Amino acid sequence: MTPRERVLSAISMKQPDRTPRDFLAEPPALRRLLAHTGDADEESLLRRLEIDLRHLTLPDPPETSLGNGVFQNFWGERYVYSPTPWGPMRADQKGALASARSLAELEAFAWPSADLLDHGPLREACRRHDHYGLIYGFADVWQRPALVRGWDEFLLDMVDRPEWVHCLCRIFTDFYLEDYTRAAEASRGRIDLYYLISDLGTQRGPLISLAMFRSFVAPYLREMIDRIHSFGARVMYHSCGDVRTFIPDLIEMGVDVLDPIQPVCDGMSPEQLKAQYGGRICFHGGIDTQGVLPGGTPEEVSREVRRYCETLGRGAGYILAPSHLFQPDVPPENILAVYNAVAKS
């Protein structure tokens, strides 16, 4: 099988020749790994590890320095950079609209247009990586609005000012509908997967009730999912935390792949997920970035990888990846063990 065939088979619940694999790392973690392996760049590393997916991205507009180490991006998210031995990591602050006092103030903000993104290079990127499964985007229709508004303020808005939440989610959804439509056109339909992101859970349970999800999140996700499916592509939905409450709704809406499986949450083990949802949705991720990867031995990592491949991958429906992006505290030997284990599974 080609890498692309392998990925599409797993998503379609057809047993591939081996478990397909994905690679996601924070920039400092990637730099640490490249220094360890001696690979010239990320693409060289991905080919050596036989990674089956390629993530297509476009450059964001430049961020703005607000002073005192605080930066703001084109959406109005604000953050600082925390140092690590391998480079800075972003740490979020309250966003640009945390002090907003009216709906008119939200509407009057300098919201971005998809015209800021140049989708032209996607065609060449697709040609260059045609052998692989291709995934595009970073569309967030609920969590990113919360970062711009500020989490405390946004969650209170859901109760006290629901029209504010719908206003923000509408703005983000319209942007990403246009972004993804232009990406599909520029790539001539070659992109296999589009990424949707909104964290719905903590490690102890959902962030919001199912009723709130259905009111404030699901309508916008459904629009995005329907648009992506109209391209002939599939949907990968990302949410950290315990998302068991939402999985049936996500399946009903048409989510094809669920990422990233945070295994420290009760009820999110591969055995439980396979028993409840096997054959209905493809899973992506699961290799624990909180305990096993930073603190385990390569042998323990390999054992955990084989558990996921043998459990979730039995009968198809699994793509190997970490339970979040590889972090800088993960020893390079443990990252390599993830993919060495797959070669034996």
N, C-alpha and C positions, 0 to 999 in steps of 0.2 A: 504493500500500500504506500501511496505518497503520504506525506504529513497531512495534507489537506483531506485526503480520503479518510485517513485515520480519525481526524477530528470530527468530520461530518458523520462518520459511521457511529461514533460514540454518542453524538447528540441525537441521532436517529434511532438509537436503541438497537443497533446492529453491531455485533461483536467485532471489534477491530483486531488486527494482527497482534497488537500490543496496546497497553494503556497509553493514550496520547498524553503529552506533557506540555505544560506551560511554565513560563518563567516570569516572575514579577519581583523587582527589587527596588528599594529606595536607592537613590543615587549614591549615598555613602556606602551602602552595602555592596553595590555593584563595583565601586572603586576598590573596595577591600578585596573582593573576589578576583578582580582582574589582576591586582598586584600579586595575589597568591598564585594564580594560574599562569600568568605571563601572556595571556591572550592580548592581542593588539587592541581589540575593541569588543563591544557587546555582541555584534553579529558573529564574530569568530567564535566567541564563547558559546552562543546559542547553537551554532552548527556542530560544535564538538559535543555538546550535551544532547544533541538530537532533539531540540525543542520543536514542537510541531506547529505552534502558533506564532504569528508576528503581530505585534500591536502597532497600529498605524496612528500617528498623532500629527497634529499641526502646531506650530509655535503659537503660544499665547501672546497677546499684545504685552508690551513691557509693563512691569509693575512700577508703582510709584512709591518713593520713600516719603514717609510722613514725619520722619525725625524720631529720635530716641529709639532707633532700631526697629521701628514698626513700618511694615510695608503694606500696600493695598494693591490688589489685582484689579483687572478690568471689570469684575463683578461687584467689587466693594467688600470682598473678604479682606480681613486684616490679620496680620500674623507677624511673628518674630522668627528669627532663625537661631536655633539652639546649636551650639558647637558639638561635634563628635570628633574623634580622632581621624575620621575618614571624610569629614565635610559636614556642612550644616544641615540640620533637619528643621522643617517648618513646624511651628507651634501656634495654633490659632488663638486669636484674640476676639473680642466683640467686634462685629462688623460695622460698616459705615452707617447703617440705619438703626443702630441700637437705641439711639435717643430720639427717633422719629415720634412725632406726636399727632400725626394725622394721616389719613389715607392719601390725601393730596400730596403730602411730603413723599410718600412711597412712590407715587405715580410720577412725580417730578424729578426723581433721581436720574442721573445720566446713565441709563441702561444701555448695554452694548447691543450692537446689531451683528448678525452673522456676516455682514460685509467686512468685519474686522479680520475674518479668517480667509486665508487663501487656500482653496481646496484644489487648486490646479496640480500641485505635486503628488496628489494621491494616485493619479493614473500611473505615473512612473514607479511609485512605491509598490503598487499592485503588480506591475509587470516584473519588477525586480524580485518580488517575493511570491510569485505565482504558484510555486511549488507547495506553499504553506497555507494553513488555515489563517484567514485574515480577520482581525477584530479592530474596530474603530470606535473612538469616542470616549467621552467622559460626561455623559448627560445626567444631570442631577436635578430633579424637579421638586425636591422637598428638603433635603438636608442642606444643600447649598443655599437656598433661600434662608434657612435657619441661621447659617453662619453669617450671612450679610445682615440679618436682622438682630442676631444675638440669640442664643438658644433659650435663655430664660424668657426673653421678650416674646419670641416666636411661639413657645409653648403656651404662654399666657394668652397670646393672640388667638390661639385655636379655641379658647373658651370665651374670651371677652370680645374679641374683634375678628370673627371668622372671615369677614370680607377682606381683611388685610392679608390673611394667609392665602386666600384664593387669588388675590391680586398678584402676590409675589410668585406663587406657583404658576399662574398663567403666563407671566412674563418669561420665566425660565423655560417653560414648556414650549412656548412659541419660538424662542431662540433655538432650542435644540431640534425641534421639528424641521426648521429651516436648515440648520447645520447638517443634520443627517440626510435630508433630501439632497442637498448640494453634494454631499460626500458620495451618495449613491450615483448621482449623475456623473460626477467627475471620474469615478472608478468604473463607470459603465456596468454597474451591478456586480462587480467582482467581490466586494466585501461580504464575508460569510456571517459575521457576528457584529452586532452593535451593543455597546456597553451602556447599561442604565445603572445608576448608583443612587441610593438613599438609605442610610443606616436606620434600621427600624428597631434594633434591639440593643440591650445591654447584656452583660454576662449573666444577669439574674432574671431577665425577663424582658418583655417588650417595652419600648419607650412610650408607646401610645396604645390605646385600646384598639380592638378590631373595628369598632364603630368609627373611631376617628380616622383610622387608616382608610376605610371605605369612603369617608367623606372628603378627606384632604389630600390623600396620596393616590389612591386607586384610579380616580378619573383621569389624572394626568399621566400616570403610568400606562393606562389603557390606550390613550391617544398615541403615546410613543410606540407602544408595542404594535398597534395596528399599522402605524406608518412603516415601521421596520419590516413587518411581515409583507407589506405591499411591495417592498423591494425584492421579495424572494429571499430575504435574509433571516437570521435567527437572532434571538434576544438573550444576552447574558445579563442577569440582574444581580447586583452586589448589595448585600447588607451584612454588616458585622452583627454579632450578638445572637441571642436566642430568638429566632424568627419562626419557631414552630407554629405560632398562632396564625401567621400570614401565608404559610406555604400553600394550603389549599386554594386560597384566593389567587396567589401568584400563578399557580398552575392553570386555574380557570381563565385567567386573563391572557394566557398564552406564553408565559415565560418559558424559554427552552432550556436555559442553563442557570443554576443557582450557585452563586459564589458568595463567600469563600468557605463556608462551613467552619464556624468557630467551635472547636471540639471541646473546650473547657466548659461549655454551657450544658446544663442538664438537658437530656433528650436530644442532643445533637451528635450523638455517636454515629459512626457509619453504619453500624448494625441496625440501630433504630431507624435511621433515615431510609436505609434500603428496604426494611420491612414495611414501612409506611408508604413510601413514595417511589420505590423501585419500578422502573418502566414508565413512569409518568413524567419525570423531569430528570435531566442530566445534572450531575453534581460536579463542581469544580473547586479544588482546594483541599482544605482539611488538615494539612500537615502543620502541627502546632507550632506557631511562632512565639508562643509565650513560655513554654516549658521545654518541650522535646528538642526543638531546633537550637535555642541558645544554650541549653543546659545539659543536653544528652550527649551520648557518645555517637560516633558515626554508626556503630552497630545498632544502637537504639533507634536512630533515625531510620535506618534501613528496615528495621522490624516494623516500625509504624507505617512506612510507605507500603510495604507488602500487605499489611492489614487493610489499608484503604483500597489498594488495587484489587485485592482478592475479594473484598466485601462489596464495595460500590461498583467496581469494574466487572463483576461477574454478570454476564449477560449484557454488557455494555452499560453506558450511562454514567461514565466518570472520566474526568480530565484531571490529571495529577497537577497540583500546584500547592503552594503554601497557604495557610489560613489567613494570611495577609501578605503584603509585600515582604520579602526578606528584609530584616532589619540589620543595622550595623553591628548589633551584638551577637549575630549568628556566626559562629566560626566557619570559614570557607570550607573546611573539611566536611561540615555537616550539610552545607548546600550541595556539594558534589555527591554526598551520600544519597541524597534524594533521587538523583538521576541514575546513579550507579545501581541502586536497588531496583529501579524500573527496568533496567536492561536485563535483570534476572527474573522479572515477574512475568 
